Amino acid sequence: MKFKALNIIIISLILSLSLYAEGLDREYIFKKGVSAYAAENYNEAVSIFTDMMKSGKVSWELYYNLGNSYYRLGNLGQAIQYWEKAKLLAPSQPDINYNLSVAEQLLVDKVVLPKMFPLFKWYAQMQKQLPLNTAIMSIGILILLMVLILIMLRYRDRNKTNARKAPYIAVLSVFLSLILIFTFVTVNTAYKRKNERYAIILKPEVHILSEPDEDATVLFILHEGSKVKINKNIEDIWSNISYFDDKVGWIPHSAIGVIEE
């Protein structure tokens, strides 16, 4: 038994050292990519960051720097694609949002949307920038506080009159309302992010067709950097996309960069 326990300890130490060494190696490679970017070797930076991405261990910093490198190379579509990927991991990160706002000014396809009711606008903005982990943690904290107040009412305030209990009940009502709101927003946001897939146009100009056929009728044209919703794919050869819901058509899958696989 002692030998088995010793073996387990040795294996655990080896695994820990291996993971630590791997982390140091990734940090070194990442810094190498940043150095290449700082030295204006943007192709080298893209190559380094892309190789890191293929390992499966990604972060918003990796996507962000890859997007920056593509932007410096003049590849607006791929820059926006990776900034959008970074935004999925860090929705409130100001540098990502700033870069996307700058890129938006460079787009050929510009849609002027009607002004939204302030409450709807706030809700849509919150859905875009809401970190789901933070929302879930907030719900947990609110539930915990609510339970604590209930315990206080149950064990410490038995002799209080209804009038003196009123503030506690009011606070409970507020917490319950906040829990319901946060739960609805979190579930709705998680559902949208899971079931709605978006992509970025990568080519300078793409014809959106009436059917998945190169000889089909051209319905409209989109340009590099435009964000589209993917409705369905045909064997990763053709994609049915929609642009602001009212424009729908087919596009070669190779012409888009998927934001979330």
C-alpha positions in Angstrom: 0.0 0.0 0.0 2.9 2.4 0.8 4.5 1.8 -2.6 1.2 2.5 -4.3 0.7 5.7 -2.4 4.3 6.7 -3.2 3.7 5.9 -6.9 0.6 8.1 -6.9 2.5 11.0 -5.3 5.4 10.6 -7.8 2.9 10.5 -10.8 1.1 13.6 -9.4 4.3 15.5 -9.0 5.4 14.6 -12.6 2.0 15.7 -14.0 2.1 18.9 -12.0 5.7 19.7 -13.2 4.7 18.8 -16.7 1.7 21.2 -16.7 3.8 23.9 -15.1 6.4 23.5 -17.8 3.7 23.5 -20.5 2.3 26.7 -19.0 5.8 28.4 -19.1 6.3 27.2 -22.6 3.0 28.7 -23.8 3.8 31.9 -22.0 7.2 32.0 -23.7 5.6 31.4 -27.2 2.9 34.0 -26.5 5.5 36.6 -25.6 7.4 35.6 -28.8 4.3 36.4 -30.8 3.8 39.7 -29.0 7.5 40.6 -29.7 7.0 39.7 -33.4 4.0 42.0 -33.5 5.9 44.8 -31.8 8.6 44.4 -34.3 6.0 44.7 -37.1 6.6 41.1 -38.2 2.9 40.6 -38.5 3.0 37.5 -40.7 5.2 35.8 -38.1 2.9 36.9 -35.3 -0.1 35.4 -37.1 1.8 32.2 -37.6 2.8 32.0 -33.9 -0.7 32.8 -32.5 -2.4 30.5 -35.0 -0.1 27.6 -33.9 -1.0 28.3 -30.3 -4.7 28.4 -31.1 -4.5 24.9 -32.8 -3.4 23.4 -29.5 -7.0 24.0 -28.2 -6.0 26.2 -25.3 -7.3 29.6 -26.1 -7.9 32.9 -24.3 -9.3 36.3 -25.2 -5.7 37.7 -25.2 -4.7 35.2 -27.8 -7.7 35.9 -30.1 -7.2 39.7 -29.5 -3.6 39.7 -30.5 -4.3 37.5 -33.5 -7.0 39.9 -34.6 -4.6 42.8 -34.1 -2.0 41.1 -36.3 -4.5 40.4 -39.1 -5.7 44.1 -38.9 -2.1 45.3 -39.4 -1.9 43.0 -42.5 -5.0 44.6 -43.9 -7.2 41.6 -43.4 -10.2 43.3 -41.9 -12.5 40.3 -42.0 -10.2 38.0 -40.1 -9.3 40.8 -37.7 -13.0 41.3 -36.8 -13.5 37.5 -36.7 -10.9 37.0 -34.0 -11.9 40.2 -32.1 -15.4 38.7 -32.0 -14.0 35.4 -30.7 -12.2 37.4 -28.0 -15.4 39.2 -27.1 -17.2 35.9 -26.5 -14.6 35.1 -23.8 -14.4 38.7 -22.4 -17.5 40.6 -23.3 -16.7 43.7 -21.3 -13.1 44.0 -22.2 -12.7 47.7 -23.3 -9.8 47.1 -25.8 -11.8 44.5 -27.7 -14.9 46.7 -27.9 -12.8 49.7 -29.0 -11.2 47.8 -31.8 -14.5 46.5 -33.0 -16.0 50.1 -32.9 -13.0 51.3 -35.1 -13.4 48.4 -37.5 -17.1 49.2 -37.8 -16.3 52.5 -39.3 -14.3 50.8 -42.1 -17.1 48.5 -43.2 -18.6 49.0 -46.7 -22.0 47.5 -45.6 -23.6 49.9 -43.2 -27.1 49.5 -41.9 -28.8 52.4 -40.1 -31.1 50.8 -37.6 -34.2 52.6 -36.2 -33.8 53.9 -32.7 -34.7 51.3 -30.0 -36.8 52.0 -26.9 -34.1 52.7 -24.2 -35.1 49.7 -22.1 -34.9 47.3 -25.1 -31.5 48.9 -26.1 -30.2 48.4 -22.6 -31.3 44.8 -22.6 -29.7 44.1 -26.0 -26.5 45.7 -24.9 -26.4 43.8 -21.7 -26.9 40.5 -23.5 -23.9 41.3 -25.7 -21.6 42.2 -22.8 -22.9 39.9 -20.0 -20.3 37.5 -18.7 -22.4 34.4 -18.0 -20.2 33.3 -15.1 -20.7 36.7 -13.4 -24.5 36.5 -13.9 -24.6 33.0 -12.4 -22.5 34.1 -9.5 -24.7 37.1 -8.9 -27.8 34.9 -8.8 -26.1 32.6 -6.3 -25.2 35.5 -4.1 -28.7 36.9 -4.2 -30.2 33.5 -3.3 -27.7 33.2 -0.4 -28.6 36.7 0.9 -32.3 35.8 0.5 -31.9 32.6 2.5 -30.0 34.5 5.3 -32.8 37.0 5.6 -35.4 34.2 5.8 -33.3 32.5 8.5 -33.2 35.8 10.4 -37.0 36.2 10.1 -37.5 32.6 11.2 -35.2 32.4 14.3 -34.4 36.0 15.4 -37.6 37.9 14.7 -40.3 35.6 16.0 -41.7 38.3 18.4 -41.7 41.1 15.9 -45.0 42.5 14.6 -45.9 42.4 11.0 -45.2 46.2 10.8 -41.6 45.6 12.0 -41.1 42.7 9.6 -42.2 44.9 6.7 -38.7 46.1 5.8 -37.4 42.5 5.7 -40.3 41.5 3.5 -39.6 44.5 1.2 -35.9 43.5 0.9 -36.9 39.9 0.2 -39.3 41.1 -2.6 -36.5 43.1 -4.2 -34.1 40.2 -4.0 -36.7 37.8 -5.5 -37.3 40.3 -8.3 -33.6 40.6 -9.0 -33.2 36.8 -9.0 -36.0 36.4 -11.5 -34.6 39.1 -13.8 -31.1 37.8 -13.7 -32.2 34.2 -14.2 -34.3 35.2 -17.2 -31.5 37.3 -18.8 -28.9 34.6 -18.1 -31.0 31.7 -19.5 -32.1 33.8 -22.6 -28.5 34.9 -23.2 -27.1 31.4 -22.8 -29.8 30.0 -25.2 -29.0 32.6 -27.9 -25.3 32.1 -27.6 -25.7 28.3 -27.9 -28.2 28.2 -30.7 -27.3 31.3 -32.8 -24.1 31.1 -34.8 -22.5 34.0 -36.4 -19.7 34.5 -38.9 -17.7 37.3 -40.6 -17.4 37.8 -44.4 -13.7 37.3 -45.2 -13.6 38.1 -48.9 -13.6 41.7 -50.3 -16.9 41.1 -52.0 -19.3 38.1 -52.0 -22.5 37.4 -54.0 -25.3 36.1 -51.8 -27.3 33.6 -54.0 -30.8 32.4 -54.1 -29.8 28.7 -53.8 -26.6 26.7 -53.2 -25.4 26.8 -56.8 -22.8 29.0 -58.4 -25.1 29.8 -61.3 -28.0 30.8 -59.0 -29.5 34.3 -59.0 -27.6 37.0 -57.0 -29.9 38.4 -54.3 -27.5 40.9 -52.8 -23.8 41.6 -52.2 -21.9 41.7 -48.9 -18.4 42.9 -48.3 -15.5 42.0 -46.0 -16.1 42.4 -42.3 -19.9 42.2 -42.4 -21.4 40.0 -39.7 -24.0 37.4 -40.7 -26.0 34.8 -38.9 -25.6 31.2 -40.0 -28.9 29.4 -40.5 -27.6 26.1 -41.7 -24.7 24.5 -43.6 -24.5 21.9 -46.4 -21.4 19.8 -45.6 -19.3 22.9 -45.0 -19.5 23.7 -48.7 -22.5 26.1 -48.6 -24.0 28.2 -45.8 -27.4 29.7 -45.6 -27.0 33.1 -44.0 -29.1 36.1 -43.0 -28.0 39.7 -42.7 -30.1 41.7 -40.2 -32.8 39.0 -40.6 -34.5 40.6 -43.7 -31.8 39.5 -46.2 -31.3 35.7 -46.5 -29.4 33.7 -49.1 -26.6 31.2 -49.8 -22.9 31.8 -49.7 -19.8 29.5 -50.1 -18.7 28.4 -46.7 -15.1 29.3 -47.5 -16.1 32.9 -47.8 -17.0 33.3 -44.1 -15.1 33.0 -40.8 -17.1 31.4 -38.1 -17.0 33.2 -34.8 -18.0 30.3 -32.6 -17.5 26.7 -33.8 
